[in-house]
């Protein structure tokens, strides 16, 4: 993920709930990365 890219940030925020439901561990890893 490119740091400081608004489009990517927005996509991550919008897809967060789906990711959380699909794979909580992966979601946490992304948030901590």
Secondary structure, DSSP 4 states (H G I P E B T S, - for coil): --TT-HHHHHHHHHHHHHHHHH-HHHHHHHHH-
